[in-house]
């Protein structure tokens, strides 16, 4: 349970951050080329300026689902640590 809890705790966050950074990298390249990033279409537009639409607003379901899975993973990890216990003390000689 501890191993699956850790997986569920960290994997959704890593996936969401990776997707966010890939998109941010594309947007930065577009702005560097004097364009405007269209967040809705995911394209660089050199003629029209577009407003910034947050990642959460565009992918709300996936962000919320990922955070929910992370919370479940946190609970599984905590429960696994409680069941496993602190272990036995080592003799120091």
C-alpha positions in Angstrom: 0.0 0.0 0.0 2.9 2.3 0.8 4.4 1.9 -2.7 1.1 2.5 -4.5 0.4 5.5 -2.3 3.7 7.1 -3.2 3.1 6.5 -6.9 -0.4 8.0 -6.7 0.9 10.9 -4.7 3.7 12.0 -7.1 2.9 10.9 -10.6 -0.2 13.1 -11.3 1.8 16.2 -10.2 4.8 15.3 -12.3 2.5 14.8 -15.4 0.6 18.1 -14.8 3.8 20.1 -14.3 5.4 18.5 -17.4 2.4 19.4 -19.6 2.3 22.9 -18.2 6.0 23.5 -18.8 5.8 22.1 -22.4 3.1 24.6 -23.2 4.9 27.4 -21.4 7.9 26.7 -23.5 5.9 27.0 -26.7 4.3 30.2 -25.5 7.7 31.7 -24.6 9.1 30.8 -28.1 6.1 32.4 -29.7 6.5 35.7 -27.7 10.2 35.6 -28.5 9.4 35.6 -32.2 7.1 38.7 -31.6 3.9 36.7 -31.8 1.0 36.1 -29.4 0.2 32.6 -28.1 -3.4 31.5 -28.5 -3.9 29.4 -25.4 -7.3 28.0 -26.6 -6.0 26.7 -29.9 -2.4 26.1 -28.9 -1.0 28.1 -31.8 1.3 31.0 -32.3 -0.5 34.0 -34.0 1.6 36.8 -35.4 -1.3 39.1 -36.3 -3.7 39.1 -33.3 -2.9 39.6 -29.6 -4.6 37.0 -27.3 -5.4 37.1 -23.6 -3.7 34.7 -21.2 -6.0 31.9 -20.2 -4.7 30.0 -17.2 -3.9 26.3 -17.4 -6.4 25.5 -14.7 -9.2 27.3 -16.7 -8.5 25.3 -19.8 -7.8 21.9 -18.2 -9.9 22.1 -15.1 -11.0 18.5 -15.1 -7.5 17.1 -15.4 -6.0 19.4 -12.8 -8.8 18.6 -10.3 -8.7 14.8 -11.0 -4.9 14.8 -10.7 -5.1 16.6 -7.3 -7.8 14.2 -6.2 -5.6 11.2 -7.1 -2.7 12.8 -5.2 -4.8 13.2 -2.1 -5.8 9.5 -2.3 -2.1 8.7 -2.7 -1.3 10.8 0.4 -4.0 8.9 2.4 -2.7 5.5 1.2 0.9 6.5 2.0 -0.1 7.7 5.5 -2.1 4.6 6.2 0.8 2.4 4.9 3.2 4.1 7.2 0.9 3.7 10.1 0.5 0.0 9.4 4.2 -0.6 8.8 5.1 1.2 12.1 8.4 2.8 12.9 10.3 -0.5 13.0 12.5 -1.8 15.6 15.3 0.2 17.2 18.8 -0.7 16.3 21.3 -1.5 19.0 24.0 1.2 19.3 27.1 -0.3 20.7 
